[in-house]
Amino acid sequence: MDLCAICGGEKKKGKTTYSVELGFGVVVIRHVPASICTQCGEEWIEADVAKELERIVEMARKNKLEVEVVAFK
């Protein structure tokens, strides 16, 4: 069992929404895989998922999108 480093609760696989304010716009990425504490709700994103999130955000920054809402694949 994987335990939460914050409260000691149990972490379970789930999905979250990740958003970034770019100054000129915002990126919202839905259905992001994460481990979520069943007790306090703290979320952890794996390194490979974080790398993909960075790629998506960088594309939105490059394209100067005011609002970008995408689903994580």
RACORKA-V479631 format. One record per residue. PSI is psi in radians with two decimals (NA if undefined). Layout:
PSI + PSI
This chain:
2.35 + 2.17 + 2.59 + 2.28 + -0.28 + -0.89 + -0.17 + 0.03 + 3.00 + 2.34 + 2.37 + 2.67 + 2.44 + -2.80 + 2.60 + 3.03 + 2.32 + 2.27 + 2.61 + 2.27 + 2.13 + -0.04 + -0.89 + -0.15 + -3.03 + 2.53 + 2.28 + 2.16 + 2.07 + 2.80 + 0.68 + 2.20 + 2.37 + 2.83 + 2.27 + 2.27 + 2.26 + -0.24 + -0.92 + -0.23 + 0.02 + 2.52 + 2.51 + 2.37 + 2.28 + 2.74 + -0.72 + -0.62 + -0.75 + -0.67 + -0.72 + -0.67 + -0.75 + -0.70 + -0.77 + -0.79 + -0.73 + -0.66 + -0.77 + -0.71 + -0.77 + -0.66 + -0.03 + 0.73 + 2.35 + -0.75 + 2.23 + 2.12 + 2.10 + 2.78 + 2.37 + 2.37 + NA
